[in-house]
Amino acid sequence: MKIDTICVQGGWTPACGEPRQVPIYQTTTFKYDTTQHMADLFDLKAPGYFYTRLANPTNDAVAKKIASLEGGVAAILTSSGQAANFFAVHNLCSAGDHVVCSAQIYGGTYNLFNVSLRKLGIEYTFVDPDASPATIQKAFRPNTKCVFGETVANPSGAVLDIEKFAKLAHRNGVPLIMDNTFPTPILCRPIEFGCDIVTHATTKYIDGHSSQVGGCIVDSGNFDWTKHADKFPGLVEPDASYHGLSYAKTFGKQAYIVKCTTHLMRDFGAIPSPFNAFLVNLGLESLHVRIRRHAESALKIAKWLKAQKKVAWVHFAGLPGDKYNRLVKKQFDGNSPCGVMTFGIKGGRAASIKFMDSLKVIGIVTHVADAWSCVLHPASHTHRQLTDEQLKAAGIPPDLIRLSVGLEDPEDLIADLRQALKSV
Ligand SMILES: *Cc1c(COP(=O)(O)O)cnc(C)c1O
């Protein structure tokens, strides 16, 4: 099936007389007739549901749809994008391990890695994603277990060269994990460029209506864990908490997601409610129509902003001449990467704040990437924990405004931007 059809019909195929919409299995548990049957489920010998923390049919149907959109073999839903990135890395790393990570990533992920996972003993080296392969190579250590980046960085808008990062990761015997939240699999599918594991905050465009917080991890099934058994004993060697089972030997290409479920979800429990999974699915059914409109309106507005005298700069990889435009053309469907851009107003931090406070149709909210247009000032909001030095490394000048273009008429949005510019 083509991608637009998967958005609508993927993951759930109703049999004759069954509900056409994915049913919400709002239940903690599932009933069985014999002790042995339940014992086989606990031993992972038989497939089946027994407790929603480990698996639920609603969640599974939605995960399956996202896996097929990304071109992966298996996926798991999580209760947030944060949980998805935490699990994606922690499924490969324990204390004493190391991660090579793009410096241009979402502020929440930066804190997760640089503060909380460091406390668990996982070390990070942050690299400039635009650096040469030879420079990035210097960040690798013998204990490096994965590479992490964002397809389109939130909020800086930097587009990652996926092939460059995938080649470096594979040369060092480790997988590449990409957070693909902003483009969604409709506009970019990182697995096609060599990425091994894809994560999402479904909170954003996939849901698209700011109705739930959720995440997803998709495995391409392409990374051969057994070839690098010394680096990934958790996936290859017998697991004592499952009677000596080896994930790679027993589950093959599904090993990474099975381990994520049976280990991390079992122990940390960041599951989404089946009702939230249902909402994610409603979003997915129109994602292909919505994201293209977001991207098209954003390109129109970026071009308009660029022509305004009071606007100091505009970063949007969809703009011809933007330094990431080449990567959009290479890696994306269409000529616009998503609906999010950044810009600054002449007069610096104070002028940008005055401008934002004058907007009427476009709201000031922490959210991004949904139907309602909104703005955020990262230096005062999401990234306020970062020092000026760290802000610079993350590509965030103090005057930066992040604009998320929604699904309103772009002419109304331009009119609002115009009247706010007059106030500056
Ligand atoms: C929002 C976001 C996250 C975190 O997702 P939550 O659902 O808010 O936990 C992770 N990565 C990116 C790129 C995001 O935009």
PDBQT file of the ligand as one rigid body, heavy atoms in Angstrom, charges set to zero:
ROOT
HETATM    1  C1  LIG A 501       8.081  17.296  22.026  1.00  0.00    +0.000 C 
HETATM    2  C2  LIG A 501       9.248  16.546  21.588  1.00  0.00    +0.000 A 
HETATM    3  C3  LIG A 501       9.743  15.482  22.348  1.00  0.00    +0.000 A 
HETATM    4  C4  LIG A 501       9.159  15.099  23.679  1.00  0.00    +0.000 C 
HETATM    5  O1  LIG A 501       7.858  14.633  23.543  1.00  0.00    +0.000 OA
HETATM    6  P1  LIG A 501       6.804  14.667  24.768  1.00  0.00    +0.000 P 
HETATM    7  O2  LIG A 501       5.658  13.908  24.224  1.00  0.00    +0.000 OA
HETATM    8  O3  LIG A 501       6.518  16.097  25.062  1.00  0.00    +0.000 OA
HETATM    9  O4  LIG A 501       7.443  13.967  25.917  1.00  0.00    +0.000 OA
HETATM   10  C5  LIG A 501      10.825  14.782  21.853  1.00  0.00    +0.000 A 
HETATM   11  N1  LIG A 501      11.406  15.125  20.691  1.00  0.00    +0.000 NA
HETATM   12  C6  LIG A 501      10.953  16.147  19.937  1.00  0.00    +0.000 A 
HETATM   13  C7  LIG A 501      11.635  16.474  18.648  1.00  0.00    +0.000 C 
HETATM   14  C8  LIG A 501       9.868  16.899  20.358  1.00  0.00    +0.000 A 
HETATM   15  O5  LIG A 501       9.439  17.923  19.607  1.00  0.00    +0.000 OA
ENDROOT
TORSDOF 0
